[in-house]
Amino acid sequence: MNNENKKPQVGVGVMILNKEKVLLGKRNVDPKKADSELHGEGSWTMPGGKLDFKEKLKDAAVREVLEEIGIAIDKENLKIISVSDDIAPNAHFVTIGFLYKDFKGKPQVMEPEEIVEWKWFSLDKLPNPLYPPSRKILDEFVHQSTSGKA
């Protein structure tokens, strides 16, 4: 595939913390159903997705959480914790990682073709494999926590 006319896209990922546990969803193992240009089939991921044209970053994060787990979150409580380049052979995303700590509710599988389940994981017992953009957000959170910035 010719990458000559391709441009980077913007993605958002939301690290939802509840009682020191992070919410992660298991992506479908079928690449067509996992719906990821970054090839994350079978990996564990945070709620997130692509920014729509003329959509603000926090609005995208709120929309993606609602679409994927069926819970409305307050954009005022979202905090940007990371920005990363996520590059695959035919895709390039600049991913904005958000932290959301004031979570209430029970996550539901809203897109069962793409995400087959949602589970809470202790930060010291994360599943493998992790979706690369989610791994970067988690790594940055841990780095900021140990340096007193989170």
C-alpha positions in Angstrom: 0.0 0.0 0.0 1.2 3.5 -0.9 1.7 5.7 2.2 2.6 8.7 0.1 -0.8 10.5 0.6 -1.6 9.3 4.1 -1.6 11.7 7.0 -1.5 11.1 10.8 -4.8 10.8 12.6 -5.7 11.7 16.2 -6.8 9.1 18.7 -7.9 9.3 22.3 -7.5 6.8 25.1 -9.2 7.1 28.5 -7.5 5.5 31.5 -10.4 4.9 33.9 -9.3 4.3 37.5 -11.6 3.0 40.2 -10.1 2.0 43.6 -6.6 1.7 42.1 -7.8 -0.6 39.3 -7.9 0.3 35.6 -10.6 -0.7 33.2 -9.5 -2.6 30.1 -11.4 -4.2 27.3 -10.4 -7.4 25.4 -10.3 -6.7 21.6 -11.7 -9.3 19.3 -9.1 -11.7 17.9 -10.5 -11.2 14.4 -8.6 -8.3 12.8 -11.7 -7.2 10.9 -13.8 -7.1 14.1 -11.1 -5.6 16.3 -11.3 -2.5 14.0 -7.8 -1.2 14.6 -5.5 0.2 12.0 -2.7 -0.3 14.6 -3.4 -4.0 14.7 -4.5 -4.5 18.3 -6.5 -7.7 17.7 -6.6 -9.9 20.8 -5.1 -7.2 23.0 -6.4 -5.4 26.1 -7.3 -1.7 25.6 -8.7 1.3 27.3 -11.9 2.9 26.0 -11.0 5.2 23.1 -11.0 5.8 19.4 -10.6 8.4 16.7 -11.2 12.1 16.9 -14.0 13.2 14.6 -13.6 16.3 12.4 -14.2 19.5 14.4 -14.5 17.5 17.6 -12.7 18.7 20.7 -10.4 16.2 22.4 -12.3 15.9 25.7 -15.6 15.6 23.8 -14.1 12.7 21.8 -13.0 11.0 25.1 -16.5 11.4 26.6 -18.1 10.1 23.4 -15.9 7.1 23.1 -16.4 6.1 26.7 -20.2 6.4 26.3 -20.1 4.4 23.0 -17.9 1.7 24.4 -19.0 1.1 28.0 -22.4 2.9 28.1 -21.4 5.4 30.9 -21.4 9.1 30.7 -18.4 10.8 32.2 -17.8 14.4 33.1 -15.3 16.0 30.8 -14.3 18.5 33.5 -12.7 15.6 35.4 -10.6 14.4 32.4 -6.9 15.1 32.7 -4.4 14.7 29.8 -1.5 12.5 31.0 0.2 11.5 27.8 0.7 12.3 24.1 2.3 9.6 21.9 3.1 8.7 18.3 1.6 5.3 17.5 2.9 4.0 14.2 2.2 0.8 12.3 3.2 -0.1 8.7 0.1 1.6 7.2 -1.2 3.9 10.0 0.1 6.8 12.2 -1.9 8.1 15.2 -1.1 10.8 17.6 -2.8 9.4 20.7 -3.9 11.7 23.6 -4.1 9.8 26.8 -6.6 10.9 29.4 -7.0 10.0 33.1 -10.4 9.7 34.6 -10.7 9.0 38.4 -14.3 9.8 39.3 -15.9 6.7 37.8 -19.2 5.4 38.9 -21.3 2.7 37.3 -20.9 -0.7 35.8 -19.2 -0.9 32.4 -21.2 -2.7 29.7 -20.0 -4.3 26.4 -21.7 -1.9 24.0 -19.8 -3.0 20.9 -19.5 -6.8 21.2 -18.1 -7.3 17.8 -15.1 -5.1 18.6 -14.6 -5.5 22.4 -15.7 -8.9 23.9 -15.4 -8.0 27.6 -14.5 -5.3 30.1 -12.6 -6.1 33.3 -10.9 -4.2 36.1 -7.2 -4.9 36.7 -4.8 -3.9 39.4 -2.0 -1.7 38.1 0.6 -4.3 39.3 -1.3 -7.2 37.6 -2.0 -6.0 34.1 -3.0 -8.5 31.3 -1.0 -9.3 28.2 -0.9 -8.3 25.5 -1.7 -4.7 26.0 -2.8 -2.5 23.0 0.3 -0.4 22.3 -1.3 3.0 22.8 -2.9 1.9 26.0 0.5 0.5 27.2 2.0 4.0 26.6 -0.7 5.7 28.6 -0.3 3.3 31.5 3.5 3.6 31.4 3.2 7.4 31.5 0.8 7.2 34.4 3.1 5.0 36.4 6.0 7.3 35.6 4.1 10.4 36.7 2.8 8.6 39.9 6.4 7.6 40.9 7.7 11.1 40.2 4.7 12.7 42.1 3.1 14.4 39.1 -0.1 12.3 38.7 
